[in-house]
Amino acid sequence: MKYLLWLLKAAIFFTLFAFALNNQQDATVHFFFGTAWTAPLVLVVLTAFALGLFIGVLGMVPRWLKHRAAAREARAAKARQAETAVDSSAAAPAAAAPAPTSPIIVPSDVHGI
């Protein structure tokens, strides 16, 4: 399996390398106010791809921060619940332990919809 992954990586690398070699002619990108950028086509494509990745990651940052805060809050609630369970079992050892409950997960919170 490891060799298959290396073979796949090598195939992707050589495909991209051949793409770069076949697209060395200059391309001109025209911006606003008469400015232009002339560079090899493969560099223009790579820059557009990197810019798209950056904008996509930037769009996901608020959602990631929201999920991190929710996870931190859930861990704190679980710690508080465990702490109260330890305190109640120490105070009344004869009492039966309550059945553990699973948290309610709303589907919109899971997938970010």
Rosetta blueprint (number, residue, H / E / L):
1 M L
2 K H
3 Y H
4 L H
5 L H
6 W H
7 L H
8 L H
9 K H
10 A H
11 A H
12 I H
13 F H
14 F H
15 T H
16 L H
17 F H
18 A H
19 F H
20 A H
21 L H
22 N H
23 N L
24 Q L
25 Q L
26 D E
27 A E
28 T E
29 V E
30 H E
31 F L
32 F H
33 F H
34 G H
35 T L
36 A E
37 W E
38 T E
39 A E
40 P E
41 L H
42 V H
43 L H
44 V H
45 V H
46 L H
47 T H
48 A H
49 F H
50 A H
51 L H
52 G H
53 L H
54 F H
55 I H
56 G H
57 V H
58 L H
59 G H
60 M H
61 V H
62 P H
63 R H
64 W H
65 L H
66 K H
67 H H
68 R H
69 A H
70 A H
71 A H
72 R H
73 E H
74 A H
75 R H
76 A H
77 A H
78 K H
79 A H
80 R H
81 Q H
82 A H
83 E H
84 T H
85 A H
86 V H
87 D H
88 S H
89 S H
90 A H
91 A H
92 A L
93 P L
94 A L
95 A L
96 A L
97 A L
98 P L
99 A L
100 P L
101 T L
102 S L
103 P L
104 I L
105 I L
106 V L
107 P H
108 S H
109 D H
110 V H
111 H H
112 G L
113 I L
